[in-house]
Amino acid sequence: MPDLNETHDPALKSWIASANDRACDFPIQNLPFGVFRRKGQNEPFRVGVAIGDQILDLSAAQSAGAFSGPAARAAAACAAPSLNAFMMMGPAAWSALRLSLSHVLRQSSTLADRLHGCLVPQSHAEHALPAHIGDYTDFYASIHHATSVGKLMRPDNPLLPNYKWVPIGYHGRGSSIRVSGLQFHRPLGQLLAPGAQAPTLAPSKRIDYELELGVFIGTGNELGERIRIADAEAHVFGLCLLNDWSARDIQTWEYQPLGPFLAKSFATTISPWIVTLEALAPYRIAWRRADGDPPPLPYLDWPMIRHAGAIDIEFEVLIETARMRESGQAPQRLSRSNFRHAYWSVFQMVTHHTVNGCNLEPGDLFGTGTQSGPAAEEAGSLLELTVAGKQPLTLANGETRSFLEDGDSVIMRGWCANDDHPRIGLGDVVGRVLPAIRE
Amino acid sequence: MPDLNETHDPALKSWIASANDRACDFPIQNLPFGVFRRKGQNEPFRVGVAIGDQILDLSAAQSAGAFSGPAARAAAACAAPSLNAFMMMGPAAWSALRLSLSHVLRQSSTLADRLHGCLVPQSHAEHALPAHIGDYTDFYASIHHATSVGKLMRPDNPLLPNYKWVPIGYHGRGSSIRVSGLQFHRPLGQLLAPGAQAPTLAPSKRIDYELELGVFIGTGNELGERIRIADAEAHVFGLCLLNDWSARDIQTWEYQPLGPFLAKSFATTISPWIVTLEALAPYRIAWRRADGDPPPLPYLDWPMIRHAGAIDIEFEVLIETARMRESGQAPQRLSRSNFRHAYWSVFQMVTHHTVNGCNLEPGDLFGTGTQSGPAAEEAGSLLELTVAGKQPLTLANGETRSFLEDGDSVIMRGWCANDDHPRIGLGDVVGRVLPAIRE
């Protein structure tokens, strides 16, 4: 199991009272990093750390004398509108700053008075992407998702022969990744109506979400080098939530033979905070294969993977339709799932991605693929929940959904908690579908 | 047809004598942009323009008073180790600088003496990528390539039903794009031997090249906006050569259902010079469909496309094996082809890419897909030339090749010429396969 240290101590409390609420996403054991500024102020984006319902402005805290030694050097790398410089410093620097943050934010800290002025309420903040994302790769790590999507296309042979051997992934579009809060117009695309001879250009009728984790690479590798499975952990900076918005009808028509393209590239949204791999250490669990599944090839195998290659992260997806919003109804949950069901570990993704010598760079983003669980109601997309629209969902207010309608918001949440350690959350990723621009 | 102007005048000569050689890639009618520094000097990379066998250092020329007005503002944007800032200025700026360059490099220029000190011989220079590439998209625009590759997999149904409607493309890996001259180790990957039950990790046995053009985007679009076909030209900065190195055996095993991934991401190489769209104007030709092919959907159709949507660019691919190099033999040509055969125009790629609202950014790169011509000997890859290795080539020195061997260099060349206008070249893109690193 990864080492735990004093920053994981479940007994720690913060002088910021909201961080001590047990339902809070950001207790002192979490300390995720993001990039923010105060709303409505024409000021630069900068790095902050979420604590309770506040954000600690790292540069302001640095100026207030919060850090020294390696932590101060790490905080200096955060004096930027992105985390890339900090990411490339590596795990020792990440850990040093986390430890210092844990010290200065603890109830016992003597710096509380001085640091009070470095806090910005989260409700007063807006976010930018936490890092400049050079390349974005989307994996396909849930065998339950791959099987149920495969079943829709190939009922007799849902899972392709490579699935149990290859951590399948593909390159995604980086430029259209946005932070939570995005509202986007329903995309146009070529659609082939059933029985039609020719496609037409029209707004997608099958807009879907996909529940994924985002994985931010910290340190990279040189072109031609490999990241061995024993070293993979040290390259992962942290995780966020990711919604891989998808246009299923565009996808069906375009994706052969080279994979999804415009069906995905119109928008991808991520939650604003990156929860570090160190913060997730108490929630690491054994990574297992089902009986009869082949063992991973040696380059993807390592004792740490088997002991602690998976992470127990609980997910839920909610929908808020325009009617719910207008009538003041709470968003309705569509499904729950857990990252423990993933067939491939995050660390296997890192190693596989580089086995051919492909270079990763600080700030590169992986999507894990849709994280559907084994039960039908644990599906991470409407495609699965409605069996490609054939079994529409009826919502509590009587509305039905096969796919997303204009005005629908999708909210994804993720959190960890177990008997020995408190809840830490990934925060929310929210996005809304607007009507197509037709002209 | 695109407008021609005085920079295209075939009668123009330069005071740099090598630019007046008719076999030269870089006469005064070309004026391509790149990023270079003097070899062995620990100096910054900077923007230059190729002229004959020389490079004009743009910042040095600016300091020497070569430019004024809009051209000076454009040249100021070139005071950087990449072309991105210049690219985002748009066609008027690109044109103004080109016109000024044409003036100061002409035989009649009064600045020849002053600018002489701003030249660096190409043989003394090394190159960086001409731009920071945010996203890289690879298209599949040769119907001849799509058909012959499809035939290897589906003899009865080589071309998929979407091909004639959709400019098929997929996201590629940006981080592993390098400028001409790269030597890379044969990649490892999962390979499934014929009849085997399980894959093994081993060096690829089927390394191939793919002859493509690279298309650099100049100005981008906002997320949610479309670039209409009537506006597409104004977003294209220029073209280079691109070798989309491919590991066919890795590709066969990994590519279903999400497309090529590690089979491509180990290396992509481009030629150092970007030939601007304006320089290519005299070589634009009508874009045609074969009888019986459907007309493009309206969003991909426009009179300019039909009149001048294609570009007459001649290609050749050569191999230099280790044995040729050691025995002083010249590289041997493997095939010739021409971009006029492309099924999709560069401008249709731009419009299609953004029809869903996906945003392009200055410096984004498109690959055109392998540019195979209609004849078998015009194929742009060994996969096609050797029928997937089943019909190995015999080289003039007696060596045979199914796919590339360690030590093989591949050289791609491209140029334009017609009765009314002189030859302008894209330069070469060269790369070499080194043995795998096995440990």
Interface residues (C-beta under 8 A of the other chain):
Chain A: G134 D135 T137 D138 Y140 G150 L160 N162 W165 V166 I168 G169 Y170 H171 G172 R173 G174 S175 S176 R178 F184 H185 P187 L188 G189 Q190 L192 A198 P199 T200 L201 G220 L223 G224 R226 A247 I250 W253 E254 Y255 Q256 P257 L258 G259 P260 F261 L262 A263 S265 F266 A267 P294 L297 P298 Y299 H352 H353 V355 N356 G357 C358 N359 L360 E361 D364 I437
Chain B: G134 D135 T137 D138 Y140 G150 L160 N162 W165 V166 I168 G169 Y170 H171 G172 R173 G174 S175 S176 R178 F184 H185 P187 L188 G189 Q190 L192 A198 P199 T200 L201 G220 L223 G224 R226 A247 I250 W253 E254 Y255 Q256 P257 L258 G259 P260 F261 L262 S265 F266 A267 P294 L297 P298 Y299 H352 H353 V355 N356 G357 C358 N359 L360 E361 D364 I437
